[in-house]
Every structure is written in structure tokens, then in C-alpha cells.
Amino acid sequence: MSPPSATSTFTTNEVTLTTSLKSTHITENNNHNETNHGGNNNKNPTPTPTPLQQISQGGLVTLSGPPRYPSFAAERQHRLNHMASVFRHWAREGYVFGFSGHISYRDPEFPSAFWTNPLGVHFGLLKASDMVLLNLKGEIIGGNMSRPANTAGFLIHAAVHEARGDVDAACHCHSRFGRAWSATGRRLDMLSQDVCKFLGDAHAVYESYGGVVLLAEEGRNIARALGAKGKGVILKNHGLLTVGRTVDEAGWLFDVMEHACRDQLLVDAAVGGGGGSVEELAEKKRKERMIIGEEEASMNFELEGDADYCYAEFQVYYEYEMALARREGLEFADAEEMELKIDVA
């Protein structure tokens, strides 16, 4: 597959970008055993198939993870387009709640800066060109200069990006079931195959609640609760936050966690009833539910919790949003031909 095309021009204190790119998440499966023509009978060991290879039946093609781009400019535009698609998907999922909620995506060239959505724009209207670039001081240094970012969002996301160098994207909003489950202050049980992506220290609960996040320390507390290996954290009395290497991964994990909260609430209601304290009822429910065993949960985690696997899962939504945007005349992936200036002075 030929690499996407991209062009970039640079000035001293600014980066001016004009990019055209194409991508796909289908690749040829090139992991067939090689024939040894040198007379040596020692065959190369068969490589361990990746999670995406394991789930792709047929042996000819396999779904793939995020593409590799020849330039920062090309990768930046890909990130902005996919970031916009997550917001469009969120709108269809019913995650809009006023102007609460934000996504961040680290810039590929300037890792101490990240892109986020402007304050006060409906998720269903956001385009790649609407995104705002912030440095870790909270200053707008690129992108859309016509609106501010969300202060609470900046404080949370800046702390996460500073604490976790492996995290390029973070998602948070006030979704219905996430808010409801967060009021219990409890971790999620491994009730389904899907929630096993959050097995063990892959998710946590931030057990404090300090009101609307307007202080940097509260953001740092949330980042600490997420931990070094966390994929998601339940913010008590607040909502959910998920992270990933790509916005596609983080966005898909947010869907998974939101649906897991819904399932947990439904199962708890189904086996609930009777008297006793909150702790006694919770223990009663734990005993009455069918929890996935540790071995099976670990197997699910290793397969479906893989970063490339999660990226590929979200592409079904990305392609759907692209098709709907063309049909409805509400394009969001307008980063290909946008001219973008970043002040890195």
C-alpha cells in the first residue's frame, strides 16, 4: 500500500501546513511462513499472530491499526479528522450535555501541546478545523482562535498528558450511565466480554469529588487515580474518562465503559432488593451475579484490550460518520486542505 501523500512548508516560529491524505484500515496479511531456499532445515519460528490477525479470518487480509504517515503534517490532519469523527459519534450516542465534555489529542510534532474542542459548540457540529491547540500552560497557540477551550477540560487533560507519556488522547463527558454509575463509587465487575478491556488496574475509581475542576491539583488527583496502566477512570459523582494511544482507541474505550456502566446498573437492579446497608447489598449482588473467571477475563483483555484492536473497532463508526456527513452535507473531515498556523515561539 502506498503511503498517504502530504506537503508541508515551514517558517521560523510558525508551522504552515497544507495536507492531502488518504487512509485505510485494511492491509495485506504478509505473515506467511517463508520458504528456505538455502538448504538450511532450521525454519524461522512462526510469529505470534497479533490480536487483529487472530480476529481476521481467511488468511489473505487483516484489519490494521493506525496508519504510519510520512510527515508530522499528515499525521496531524489524520488526528484532527478522527477527533472530529469521535465528537460526531458522541452526538449520535446522546452524550451531549450542554457544553460539558472534552477530548484531547496530543500534537504529533509538539508533544507538550494538545488539541481540544472549543467551548460551546455542539458535538454534532464540530469539524477538524474547529479544534484548538493548547500548550501545557493553557495558552492557545494554534488552530481555532475564535473560541476559548474549556478550563476544567484543560486542567484534567493537561495533567493526564503530563503524567502519562504513553497517552496521546483522552476522552471525558457527562454521559448518562457513566454519571449514574459514578455515584456508587464502585469499580466495574467483569460481567461481559466487552468490559474485560478494563480488567485489573486497567481501570480505577477517583473516590474524591472536588466540584467543577478549576484547580490544577484536582486535575493531578484525577491523573494519579488513573494510574500508570489505566485505560479508564470512574470519577465519583462526575462521569467517565478514558485514554489511549489514538483518539479512536480512547473514543471506543469510552463507549465500552459507558455501556458497561449501563449493563452494571441493569444487572444490579435485576438481582437487587431486600434490606441492608449499601455495602451489604453490594456484597449480596456480587454473590448473585455471574462474574467472568480470571483466566477468561485475562484472555479477553489481551485480545480486545490491544491498542490496534481498539483503533480498528472504532473505524466502523468513523466510516459511518464519513458516509453520513457526505449524505447530510455536514462534512467534518476538513483538515486535508486546511491551512494551519502554530505559534511555537
Protein Blocks (a to p, Z undefined) as FASTA:
>chain_A
ZZddddddddfkbccddddddddfbdcdfkbccddfeopabdcddddddfklmmmghjla
ccddddddfbfklmmmmmmmmmmmmmmmmmmnopagcjgdcdddddfklmmbccdddehi
afklpcfklpccddfkopafehjfkbccdfklmmmmmmmmmmmmmbmbdcddddfklmmm
mmnopacddfbfklmmmgcjlbccdfbdebjafbfklmmmmmmmnommbcbdcdehibcc
dddfbfklmmmmmmmmmmmmmmmmmmmmmmggceddfklmmmmmmmmpccddfklmmmmm
mmmmpmklmmmmmmmmmmmmmmmmmmnopafblmlmpccdddfZZ
